């Protein structure tokens, strides 16, 4: 009987760890990101730096370096899926960057975090299609910066 109870508790603990990861990835993604690499190449700004912003309600918008885009996304575990995107239609100096950004969004399947401020979007075959760098401090980053500032002022 004790073994059965321990087994049930172990299974429950393992399942709850997976559920926490799902929420962690979705929460970690919310915010503003600069797209620093698309399609395996470093990006250069056209009219603007390429960006992407995720809200906590499943909305996404950004800039391809020339045009703005907007739509929705879903995260389940570390898997990501973008819905149909609306895109403005201007011409600009970096069409290859725009194409790589839009193709990256279209082929996105998974998100991996190097740390709180650096993430990669991968295709189904595991190829990195977009590299992202956070452009705002996360809550953890703000707390760490405040703690560091407080420690420095105490010295």
C-alpha positions in Angstrom: 0.0 0.0 0.0 2.8 2.4 0.9 4.5 1.7 -2.4 1.2 2.5 -4.3 0.9 5.8 -2.5 4.5 6.7 -3.2 4.0 5.8 -6.8 0.9 8.1 -7.1 2.8 10.9 -5.4 5.8 10.5 -7.8 3.6 10.6 -10.9 1.7 13.7 -9.5 5.0 15.5 -8.9 6.3 14.7 -12.4 3.1 15.9 -14.0 3.1 19.1 -12.0 6.6 19.9 -13.1 5.6 19.7 -16.8 2.6 22.0 -16.2 4.9 24.6 -14.5 7.2 24.6 -17.5 4.3 25.2 -19.8 3.3 28.3 -17.9 7.0 29.4 -17.5 7.6 29.5 -21.3 4.4 31.4 -22.0 5.2 33.9 -19.2 8.8 34.3 -20.2 7.9 35.1 -23.8 5.6 38.0 -22.9 7.3 41.4 -23.6 9.3 43.2 -26.3 12.1 41.5 -28.3 14.6 42.7 -30.9 15.1 40.1 -33.7 18.8 39.9 -34.0 19.0 37.0 -36.4 16.6 35.7 -39.0 17.1 32.7 -41.3 20.6 32.2 -39.9 21.8 35.6 -40.8 22.3 38.7 -38.6 19.7 41.3 -39.5 20.3 44.9 -40.4 17.6 47.6 -39.9 15.8 48.9 -42.9 13.5 51.7 -41.7 13.5 50.2 -38.2 15.1 47.4 -36.2 13.1 44.1 -36.6 11.1 43.5 -33.5 8.4 41.3 -32.1 6.2 41.8 -29.0 4.1 39.2 -27.3 1.2 40.1 -25.0 -0.2 37.8 -22.3 -3.5 37.4 -24.2 -2.1 35.7 -27.3 -1.5 38.8 -29.4 1.7 39.5 -31.3 2.9 42.4 -33.3 6.2 43.8 -34.5 8.3 45.1 -37.4 10.0 43.2 -40.1 12.6 46.1 -40.7 10.2 47.6 -43.3 6.6 46.7 -42.5 4.6 46.2 -39.4 2.9 42.8 -38.7 0.2 41.7 -36.2 -1.7 38.6 -35.3 -1.9 36.0 -32.6 0.1 33.1 -31.2 -0.4 30.1 -28.9 2.2 28.5 -26.6 1.8 24.9 -25.3 4.8 23.7 -23.4 7.7 25.0 -25.4 5.8 24.7 -28.7 4.7 27.9 -30.4 2.3 28.4 -33.2 1.5 31.7 -34.9 -1.9 32.4 -36.6 -2.4 34.3 -39.8 -0.5 37.5 -39.8 -1.5 40.9 -41.1 1.3 42.8 -42.7 1.6 46.3 -44.1 2.8 46.7 -47.7 5.6 49.2 -48.0 8.7 48.8 -50.0 12.1 49.3 -48.3 15.8 48.8 -48.3 16.0 45.3 -46.6 13.5 43.0 -48.3 15.7 39.9 -47.6 15.4 40.6 -43.8 11.7 41.1 -44.1 11.3 37.8 -46.0 13.5 35.9 -43.4 11.5 37.3 -40.4 8.1 36.4 -42.0 9.3 32.9 -43.0 10.7 32.5 -39.4 7.3 33.3 -38.0 5.6 31.0 -40.5 7.8 28.0 -39.7 8.0 28.5 -35.9 7.4 25.4 -33.9 9.4 25.7 -30.6 10.9 28.3 -28.3 14.2 27.8 -26.4 15.6 30.3 -23.9 19.3 30.7 -23.4 18.5 32.9 -20.4 15.8 35.4 -19.4 16.8 37.9 -22.1 17.8 35.6 -25.1 15.6 33.2 -26.9 15.6 31.2 -30.1 12.6 30.2 -32.3 13.1 26.9 -33.9 11.4 25.2 -36.9 9.9 21.6 -36.7 13.3 20.2 -37.9 15.1 22.0 -35.0 16.7 24.8 -37.2 17.0 28.2 -35.6 14.8 30.5 -37.6 14.8 33.6 -35.3 17.1 34.7 -32.5 15.5 37.2 -30.1 17.0 39.6 -27.5 14.7 41.1 -24.9 14.5 44.9 -25.1 13.1 45.4 -21.6 14.1 44.1 -18.3 12.1 41.1 -17.1 10.7 41.1 -13.6 13.6 38.9 -12.5 16.1 41.3 -14.2 14.5 44.3 -12.5 14.7 42.6 -9.1 18.4 41.7 -9.8 19.2 45.2 -10.9 17.5 46.7 -7.9 19.4 44.3 -5.5 22.7 45.1 -7.2 22.1 48.8 -7.0 21.2 48.5 -3.3 24.3 46.4 -2.6 26.5 49.0 -4.4 25.0 51.9 -2.5 25.6 50.1 0.8 29.3 49.8 0.0 
